[in-house]
């Protein structure tokens, strides 16, 4: 499989891991550069988890990507349209996962 320039899932955008990789996949898909192996999971798995956590639809993020917004602008728009988690909420989710 060729390298399509996707960021590591652990790289952060605005403090969120995976968000940048999801956006990279959307951009690669829009330009016809995303391999078929990746296309089957668009909007599913971690993509779905990410947008659900932010309280927006996957298609809304795709729309922002197609409009050429930067990663930070997309994330800020998601916060404005959906849910901006507090530091306490993020901390609590992290602790819950550790002790699950």
N, CA, C and O atoms as CSV, one atom per row, in Angstrom:
chain,resi,resn,atom,element,x,y,z
A,1,UNK,N,N,0.846,-1.175,0.000
A,1,UNK,CA,C,0.000,0.000,0.000
A,1,UNK,C,C,0.891,1.238,0.000
A,1,UNK,O,O,1.834,1.330,0.786
A,2,UNK,N,N,0.596,2.174,-0.870
A,2,UNK,CA,C,1.436,3.366,-0.947
A,2,UNK,C,C,1.128,4.329,0.196
A,2,UNK,O,O,0.021,4.355,0.734
A,3,UNK,N,N,2.126,5.108,0.543
A,3,UNK,CA,C,1.971,6.105,1.596
A,3,UNK,C,C,1.216,7.291,1.010
A,3,UNK,O,O,1.656,7.897,0.033
A,4,UNK,N,N,0.089,7.612,1.609
A,4,UNK,CA,C,-0.715,8.729,1.113
A,4,UNK,C,C,-0.565,9.970,1.984
A,4,UNK,O,O,-1.358,10.906,1.879
A,5,UNK,N,N,0.447,9.980,2.842
A,5,UNK,CA,C,0.725,11.162,3.649
A,5,UNK,C,C,-0.206,11.356,4.827
A,5,UNK,O,O,-0.463,12.488,5.236
A,6,UNK,N,N,-0.711,10.274,5.371
A,6,UNK,CA,C,-1.587,10.389,6.534
A,6,UNK,C,C,-0.761,10.575,7.800
A,6,UNK,O,O,0.266,9.924,7.991
A,7,UNK,N,N,-1.219,11.455,8.642
A,7,UNK,CA,C,-0.564,11.652,9.937
A,7,UNK,C,C,-0.764,10.437,10.826
A,7,UNK,O,O,-1.667,9.627,10.616
A,8,UNK,N,N,0.086,10.337,11.806
A,8,UNK,CA,C,-0.077,9.313,12.831
A,8,UNK,C,C,-1.379,9.581,13.580
A,8,UNK,O,O,-1.732,10.738,13.805
A,9,UNK,N,N,-2.095,8.530,13.968
A,9,UNK,CA,C,-3.316,8.741,14.751
A,9,UNK,C,C,-3.057,9.447,16.082
A,9,UNK,O,O,-3.967,10.050,16.650
A,10,UNK,N,N,-1.832,9.374,16.577
A,10,UNK,CA,C,-1.533,10.000,17.870
A,10,UNK,C,C,-1.169,11.481,17.749
A,10,UNK,O,O,-1.060,12.173,18.761
A,11,UNK,N,N,-0.981,11.969,16.526
A,11,UNK,CA,C,-0.688,13.397,16.355
A,11,UNK,C,C,-1.935,14.210,16.697
A,11,UNK,O,O,-3.051,13.849,16.324
A,12,UNK,N,N,-1.725,15.300,17.407
A,12,UNK,CA,C,-2.852,16.087,17.905
A,12,UNK,C,C,-3.141,17.326,17.060
A,12,UNK,O,O,-2.242,17.955,16.503
A,13,UNK,N,N,-4.416,17.645,16.990
A,13,UNK,CA,C,-4.896,18.915,16.450
A,13,UNK,C,C,-5.765,19.513,17.546
A,13,UNK,O,O,-6.777,18.927,17.929
A,14,UNK,N,N,-5.379,20.659,18.041
A,14,UNK,CA,C,-6.154,21.298,19.098
A,14,UNK,C,C,-6.330,20.436,20.329
A,14,UNK,O,O,-7.335,20.545,21.031
A,15,UNK,N,N,-5.354,19.578,20.595
A,15,UNK,CA,C,-5.416,18.711,21.759
A,15,UNK,C,C,-6.110,17.384,21.524
A,15,UNK,O,O,-6.185,16.561,22.436
A,16,UNK,N,N,-6.619,17.157,20.322
A,16,UNK,CA,C,-7.328,15.917,20.011
A,16,UNK,C,C,-6.463,14.999,19.161
A,16,UNK,O,O,-5.985,15.384,18.094
A,17,UNK,N,N,-6.270,13.784,19.649
A,17,UNK,CA,C,-5.594,12.786,18.828
A,17,UNK,C,C,-6.578,12.291,17.778
A,17,UNK,O,O,-7.792,12.379,17.964
A,18,UNK,N,N,-6.064,11.783,16.699
A,18,UNK,CA,C,-6.784,11.170,15.585
A,18,UNK,C,C,-7.489,12.166,14.666
A,18,UNK,O,O,-7.646,11.877,13.479
A,19,UNK,N,N,-7.912,13.305,15.156
A,19,UNK,CA,C,-8.668,14.242,14.332
A,19,UNK,C,C,-7.922,14.584,13.038
A,19,UNK,O,O,-8.517,14.581,11.960
A,20,UNK,N,N,-6.636,14.876,13.143
A,20,UNK,CA,C,-5.841,15.222,11.962
A,20,UNK,C,C,-5.763,14.089,10.957
A,20,UNK,O,O,-5.826,14.318,9.749
A,21,UNK,N,N,-5.627,12.866,11.452
A,21,UNK,CA,C,-5.580,11.717,10.544
A,21,UNK,C,C,-6.911,11.560,9.815
A,21,UNK,O,O,-6.934,11.285,8.615
A,22,UNK,N,N,-8.011,11.732,10.530
A,22,UNK,CA,C,-9.323,11.624,9.902
A,22,UNK,C,C,-9.465,12.663,8.787
A,22,UNK,O,O,-9.949,12.354,7.698
A,23,UNK,N,N,-9.042,13.885,9.068
A,23,UNK,CA,C,-9.115,14.955,8.069
A,23,UNK,C,C,-8.189,14.641,6.888
A,23,UNK,O,O,-8.549,14.884,5.737
A,24,UNK,N,N,-7.001,14.103,7.171
A,24,UNK,CA,C,-6.090,13.697,6.092
A,24,UNK,C,C,-6.744,12.655,5.186
A,24,UNK,O,O,-6.618,12.720,3.963
A,25,UNK,N,N,-7.435,11.706,5.789
A,25,UNK,CA,C,-8.111,10.670,5.000
A,25,UNK,C,C,-9.205,11.280,4.129
A,25,UNK,O,O,-9.381,10.883,2.977
A,26,UNK,N,N,-9.929,12.233,4.675
A,26,UNK,CA,C,-10.976,12.906,3.900
A,26,UNK,C,C,-10.376,13.640,2.705
A,26,UNK,O,O,-10.900,13.569,1.594
A,27,UNK,N,N,-9.281,14.340,2.943
A,27,UNK,CA,C,-8.626,15.077,1.849
A,27,UNK,C,C,-8.084,14.124,0.788
A,27,UNK,O,O,-8.223,14.369,-0.410
A,28,UNK,N,N,-7.467,13.041,1.242
A,28,UNK,CA,C,-6.928,12.056,0.297
A,28,UNK,C,C,-8.052,11.411,-0.513
A,28,UNK,O,O,-7.899,11.164,-1.709
A,29,UNK,N,N,-9.163,11.145,0.133
A,29,UNK,CA,C,-10.306,10.548,-0.571
A,29,UNK,C,C,-10.859,11.520,-1.616
A,29,UNK,O,O,-11.149,11.128,-2.747
A,30,UNK,N,N,-11.000,12.777,-1.234
A,30,UNK,CA,C,-11.535,13.786,-2.157
A,30,UNK,C,C,-10.645,13.970,-3.381
A,30,UNK,O,O,-11.131,14.281,-4.469
A,31,UNK,N,N,-9.340,13.778,-3.200
A,31,UNK,CA,C,-8.409,13.949,-4.320
A,31,UNK,C,C,-8.145,12.650,-5.078
A,31,UNK,O,O,-7.345,12.623,-6.013
A,32,UNK,N,N,-8.817,11.579,-4.674
A,32,UNK,CA,C,-8.638,10.295,-5.349
A,32,UNK,C,C,-7.363,9.568,-4.963
A,32,UNK,O,O,-6.956,8.631,-5.650
A,33,UNK,N,N,-6.722,9.984,-3.870
A,33,UNK,CA,C,-5.450,9.401,-3.447
A,33,UNK,C,C,-5.580,8.363,-2.333
A,33,UNK,O,O,-4.590,7.726,-1.971
A,34,UNK,N,N,-6.771,8.184,-1.790
A,34,UNK,CA,C,-6.942,7.259,-0.670
A,34,UNK,C,C,-7.113,5.833,-1.193
A,34,UNK,O,O,-8.021,5.569,-1.981
A,35,UNK,N,N,-6.247,4.912,-0.763
A,35,UNK,CA,C,-6.348,3.527,-1.227
A,35,UNK,C,C,-7.689,2.894,-0.848
A,35,UNK,O,O,-8.284,3.260,0.167
A,36,UNK,N,N,-8.161,1.955,-1.652
A,36,UNK,CA,C,-9.450,1.299,-1.384
A,36,UNK,C,C,-9.546,0.678,0.006
A,36,UNK,O,O,-10.624,0.657,0.600
A,37,UNK,N,N,-8.429,0.171,0.530
A,37,UNK,CA,C,-8.454,-0.433,1.867
A,37,UNK,C,C,-8.930,0.552,2.928
A,37,UNK,O,O,-9.582,0.157,3.895
A,38,UNK,N,N,-8.615,1.808,2.756
A,38,UNK,CA,C,-9.031,2.836,3.706
A,38,UNK,C,C,-10.477,3.270,3.467
A,38,UNK,O,O,-11.194,3.604,4.410
A,39,UNK,N,N,-10.896,3.264,2.218
A,39,UNK,CA,C,-12.204,3.801,1.860
A,39,UNK,C,C,-13.356,3.048,2.513
A,39,UNK,O,O,-14.386,3.639,2.836
A,40,UNK,N,N,-13.184,1.762,2.704
A,40,UNK,CA,C,-14.255,0.950,3.293
A,40,UNK,C,C,-14.601,1.394,4.710
A,40,UNK,O,O,-15.712,1.147,5.180
A,41,UNK,N,N,-13.670,2.039,5.390
A,41,UNK,CA,C,-13.898,2.426,6.787
A,41,UNK,C,C,-14.158,3.912,6.985
A,41,UNK,O,O,-14.245,4.371,8.124
A,42,UNK,N,N,-14.282,4.663,5.917
A,42,UNK,CA,C,-14.551,6.095,6.068
A,42,UNK,C,C,-15.864,6.299,6.819
A,42,UNK,O,O,-16.894,5.721,6.472
A,43,UNK,N,N,-15.805,7.123,7.841
A,43,UNK,CA,C,-16.999,7.423,8.623
A,43,UNK,C,C,-17.353,6.376,9.662
A,43,UNK,O,O,-18.354,6.507,10.365
A,44,UNK,N,N,-16.539,5.341,9.760
A,44,UNK,CA,C,-16.793,4.257,10.716
A,44,UNK,C,C,-15.658,4.197,11.732
A,44,UNK,O,O,-14.674,4.928,11.619
A,45,UNK,N,N,-15.797,3.340,12.704
A,45,UNK,CA,C,-14.723,3.106,13.671
A,45,UNK,C,C,-14.317,4.375,14.398
A,45,UNK,O,O,-15.145,5.047,15.013
A,46,UNK,N,N,-13.017,4.700,14.319
A,46,UNK,CA,C,-12.516,5.886,15.020
A,46,UNK,C,C,-13.084,7.177,14.439
A,46,UNK,O,O,-13.262,8.154,15.167
A,47,UNK,N,N,-13.370,7.194,13.134
A,47,UNK,CA,C,-14.009,8.378,12.543
A,47,UNK,C,C,-15.336,8.651,13.251
A,47,UNK,O,O,-15.619,9.775,13.667
A,48,UNK,N,N,-16.127,7.611,13.375
A,48,UNK,CA,C,-17.441,7.742,14.008
A,48,UNK,C,C,-17.305,8.140,15.479
A,48,UNK,O,O,-18.043,8.995,15.969
A,49,UNK,N,N,-16.374,7.525,16.163
A,49,UNK,CA,C,-16.137,7.852,17.567
A,49,UNK,C,C,-15.751,9.323,17.724
A,49,UNK,O,O,-16.236,10.009,18.624
A,50,UNK,N,N,-14.889,9.790,16.855
A,50,UNK,CA,C,-14.406,11.171,16.913
A,50,UNK,C,C,-15.544,12.168,16.685
A,50,UNK,O,O,-15.731,13.085,17.484
A,51,UNK,N,N,-16.300,11.997,15.608
A,51,UNK,CA,C,-17.366,12.965,15.322
A,51,UNK,C,C,-18.493,12.877,16.350
A,51,UNK,O,O,-19.100,13.892,16.692
A,52,UNK,N,N,-18.772,11.679,16.839
A,52,UNK,CA,C,-19.800,11.552,17.880
A,52,UNK,C,C,-19.377,12.275,19.151
A,52,UNK,O,O,-20.193,12.928,19.801
A,53,UNK,N,N,-18.106,12.157,19.500
A,53,UNK,CA,C,-17.605,12.853,20.686
A,53,UNK,C,C,-17.738,14.362,20.519
A,53,UNK,O,O,-18.058,15.075,21.470
A,54,UNK,N,N,-17.490,14.840,19.306
A,54,UNK,CA,C,-17.596,16.275,19.036
A,54,UNK,C,C,-19.044,16.727,18.830
A,54,UNK,O,O,-19.327,17.925,18.830
A,55,UNK,N,N,-19.948,15.780,18.657
A,55,UNK,CA,C,-21.362,16.120,18.504
A,55,UNK,C,C,-21.722,16.662,17.137
A,55,UNK,O,O,-22.657,17.451,17.001
A,56,UNK,N,N,-20.979,16.240,16.119
A,56,UNK,CA,C,-21.266,16.666,14.742
A,56,UNK,C,C,-21.353,15.431,13.854
A,56,UNK,O,O,-20.998,14.327,14.269
A,57,UNK,N,N,-21.822,15.628,12.646
A,57,UNK,CA,C,-21.892,14.506,11.714
A,57,UNK,C,C,-20.588,14.393,10.923
A,57,UNK,O,O,-19.874,15.374,10.718
A,58,UNK,N,N,-20.310,13.197,10.498
A,58,UNK,CA,C,-19.140,12.959,9.656
A,58,UNK,C,C,-19.246,13.795,8.379
A,58,UNK,O,O,-18.262,14.378,7.924
A,59,UNK,N,N,-20.445,13.845,7.813
A,59,UNK,CA,C,-20.639,14.587,6.564
A,59,UNK,C,C,-20.385,16.084,6.733
A,59,UNK,O,O,-19.955,16.746,5.788
A,60,UNK,N,N,-20.644,16.618,7.914
A,60,UNK,CA,C,-20.344,18.029,8.157
A,60,UNK,C,C,-18.839,18.266,8.092
A,60,UNK,O,O,-18.388,19.253,7.511
A,61,UNK,N,N,-18.068,17.370,8.684
A,61,UNK,CA,C,-16.608,17.514,8.640
A,61,UNK,C,C,-16.121,17.373,7.199
A,61,UNK,O,O,-15.234,18.112,6.772
A,62,UNK,N,N,-16.690,16.437,6.452
A,62,UNK,CA,C,-16.342,16.285,5.031
A,62,UNK,C,C,-16.624,17.593,4.287
A,62,UNK,O,O,-15.829,18.021,3.450
A,63,UNK,N,N,-17.748,18.215,4.594
A,63,UNK,CA,C,-18.094,19.489,3.953
A,63,UNK,C,C,-17.052,20.557,4.265
A,63,UNK,O,O,-16.618,21.281,3.369
A,64,UNK,N,N,-16.649,20.660,5.530
A,64,UNK,CA,C,-15.629,21.640,5.916
A,64,UNK,C,C,-14.313,21.368,5.184
A,64,UNK,O,O,-13.641,22.296,4.735
A,65,UNK,N,N,-13.957,20.103,5.071
A,65,UNK,CA,C,-12.730,19.735,4.346
A,65,UNK,C,C,-12.849,20.167,2.889
A,65,UNK,O,O,-11.908,20.726,2.325
A,66,UNK,N,N,-14.004,19.908,2.278
A,66,UNK,CA,C,-14.185,20.258,0.863
A,66,UNK,C,C,-14.164,21.765,0.634
A,66,UNK,O,O,-13.872,22.227,-0.469
A,67,UNK,N,N,-14.474,22.528,1.675
A,67,UNK,CA,C,-14.428,23.990,1.583
A,67,UNK,C,C,-13.011,24.529,1.750
A,67,UNK,O,O,-12.776,25.729,1.608
A,68,UNK,N,N,-12.065,23.635,2.053
A,68,UNK,CA,C,-10.668,24.036,2.148
A,68,UNK,C,C,-10.261,24.631,3.482
A,68,UNK,O,O,-9.220,25.280,3.577
A,69,UNK,N,N,-11.064,24.420,4.514
A,69,UNK,CA,C,-10.718,24.953,5.831
A,69,UNK,C,C,-9.489,24.247,6.397
A,69,UNK,O,O,-9.234,23.083,6.086
A,70,UNK,N,N,-8.740,24.948,7.220
A,70,UNK,CA,C,-7.594,24.344,7.895
A,70,UNK,C,C,-8.088,23.378,8.966
A,70,UNK,O,O,-9.257,23.403,9.350
A,71,UNK,N,N,-7.193,22.538,9.437
A,71,UNK,CA,C,-7.551,21.586,10.491
A,71,UNK,C,C,-8.112,22.303,11.714
A,71,UNK,O,O,-9.150,21.918,12.252
A,72,UNK,N,N,-7.413,23.348,12.146
A,72,UNK,CA,C,-7.852,24.096,13.328
A,72,UNK,C,C,-9.212,24.751,13.096
A,72,UNK,O,O,-10.057,24.757,13.991
A,73,UNK,N,N,-9.427,25.300,11.907
A,73,UNK,CA,C,-10.711,25.938,11.603
A,73,UNK,C,C,-11.838,24.907,11.596
A,73,UNK,O,O,-12.945,25.186,12.057
A,74,UNK,N,N,-11.553,23.728,11.077
A,74,UNK,CA,C,-12.562,22.660,11.074
A,74,UNK,C,C,-12.909,22.278,12.506
A,74,UNK,O,O,-14.082,22.153,12.857
A,75,UNK,N,N,-11.884,22.094,13.327
A,75,UNK,CA,C,-12.124,21.712,14.717
A,75,UNK,C,C,-12.908,22.799,15.450
A,75,UNK,O,O,-13.844,22.495,16.189
A,76,UNK,N,N,-12.538,24.047,15.255
A,76,UNK,CA,C,-13.262,25.143,15.909
A,76,UNK,C,C,-14.712,25.210,15.432
A,76,UNK,O,O,-15.612,25.499,16.220
A,77,UNK,N,N,-14.939,24.946,14.156
A,77,UNK,CA,C,-16.307,24.918,13.636
A,77,UNK,C,C,-17.098,23.776,14.256
A,77,UNK,O,O,-18.282,23.922,14.557
A,78,UNK,N,N,-16.440,22.645,14.445
A,78,UNK,CA,C,-17.097,21.513,15.112
A,78,UNK,C,C,-17.483,21.890,16.536
A,78,UNK,O,O,-18.581,21.573,16.995
A,79,UNK,N,N,-16.582,22.566,17.227
A,79,UNK,CA,C,-16.895,23.016,18.584
A,79,UNK,C,C,-18.109,23.944,18.565
A,79,UNK,O,O,-18.974,23.858,19.437
A,80,UNK,N,N,-18.171,24.822,17.580
A,80,UNK,CA,C,-19.273,25.774,17.494
A,80,UNK,C,C,-20.602,25.127,17.147
A,80,UNK,O,O,-21.654,25.573,17.606
A,81,UNK,N,N,-20.557,24.081,16.338
A,81,UNK,CA,C,-21.788,23.414,15.892
A,81,UNK,C,C,-22.199,22.267,16.808
A,81,UNK,O,O,-23.375,21.910,16.879
A,82,UNK,N,N,-21.233,21.701,17.498
A,82,UNK,CA,C,-21.508,20.501,18.282
A,82,UNK,C,C,-21.187,20.681,19.746
A,82,UNK,O,O,-21.860,21.412,20.473
A,83,UNK,N,N,-20.151,20.001,20.155
A,83,UNK,CA,C,-19.819,19.912,21.576
A,83,UNK,C,C,-18.346,20.218,21.780
A,83,UNK,O,O,-17.483,19.634,21.125
A,84,UNK,N,N,-18.068,21.132,22.687
A,84,UNK,CA,C,-16.680,21.429,23.058
A,84,UNK,C,C,-16.464,20.848,24.449
A,84,UNK,O,O,-16.922,21.415,25.440
A,85,UNK,N,N,-15.768,19.717,24.523
A,85,UNK,CA,C,-15.581,19.080,25.828
A,85,UNK,C,C,-14.691,19.915,26.741
A,85,UNK,O,O,-13.740,20.558,26.297
A,86,UNK,N,N,-15.021,19.888,28.009
A,86,UNK,CA,C,-14.205,20.589,28.999
A,86,UNK,C,C,-12.988,19.737,29.342
A,86,UNK,O,O,-12.949,18.543,29.044
A,87,UNK,N,N,-12.009,20.355,29.964
A,87,UNK,CA,C,-10.828,19.604,30.401
A,87,UNK,C,C,-11.222,18.514,31.387
A,87,UNK,O,O,-10.658,17.420,31.362
A,88,UNK,N,N,-12.184,18.803,32.250
A,88,UNK,CA,C,-12.632,17.809,33.232
A,88,UNK,C,C,-13.272,16.611,32.533
A,88,UNK,O,O,-13.047,15.467,32.930
A,89,UNK,N,N,-14.061,16.867,31.505
A,89,UNK,CA,C,-14.693,15.777,30.763
A,89,UNK,C,C,-13.646,14.896,30.090
A,89,UNK,O,O,-13.741,13.669,30.129
A,90,UNK,N,N,-12.663,15.515,29.482
A,90,UNK,CA,C,-11.595,14.753,28.825
A,90,UNK,C,C,-10.818,13.943,29.856
A,90,UNK,O,O,-10.514,12.771,29.633
A,91,UNK,N,N,-10.501,14.564,30.972
A,91,UNK,CA,C,-9.789,13.869,32.044
A,91,UNK,C,C,-10.603,12.673,32.538
A,91,UNK,O,O,-10.070,11.572,32.685
A,92,UNK,N,N,-11.889,12.891,32.791
A,92,UNK,CA,C,-12.739,11.812,33.293
A,92,UNK,C,C,-12.816,10.651,32.306
A,92,UNK,O,O,-12.772,9.490,32.713
A,93,UNK,N,N,-12.931,10.948,31.031
A,93,UNK,CA,C,-12.963,9.883,30.024
A,93,UNK,C,C,-11.658,9.099,30.023
A,93,UNK,O,O,-11.659,7.873,29.908
A,94,UNK,N,N,-10.557,9.808,30.151
A,94,UNK,CA,C,-9.249,9.156,30.182
A,94,UNK,C,C,-9.137,8.230,31.394
A,94,UNK,O,O,-8.703,7.085,31.268
A,95,UNK,N,N,-9.522,8.722,32.544
A,95,UNK,CA,C,-9.443,7.922,33.767
A,95,UNK,C,C,-10.374,6.712,33.682
A,95,UNK,O,O,-10.011,5.615,34.105
A,96,UNK,N,N,-11.568,6.913,33.137
A,96,UNK,CA,C,-12.508,5.797,32.996
A,96,UNK,C,C,-11.933,4.698,32.105
A,96,UNK,O,O,-12.126,3.515,32.382
A,97,UNK,N,N,-11.241,5.072,31.058
A,97,UNK,CA,C,-10.654,4.074,30.154
A,97,UNK,C,C,-9.523,3.311,30.828
A,97,UNK,O,O,-9.352,2.112,30.609
A,98,UNK,N,N,-8.760,4.009,31.642
A,98,UNK,CA,C,-7.652,3.357,32.344
A,98,UNK,C,C,-8.186,2.316,33.322
A,98,UNK,O,O,-7.604,1.242,33.477
A,99,UNK,N,N,-9.281,2.635,33.968
A,99,UNK,CA,C,-9.821,1.756,35.007
A,99,UNK,C,C,-10.942,0.854,34.511
A,99,UNK,O,O,-11.601,0.189,35.310
A,100,UNK,N,N,-11.159,0.824,33.230
A,100,UNK,CA,C,-12.238,-0.027,32.682
A,100,UNK,C,C,-11.819,-1.478,32.611
A,100,UNK,O,O,-12.600,-2.325,32.178
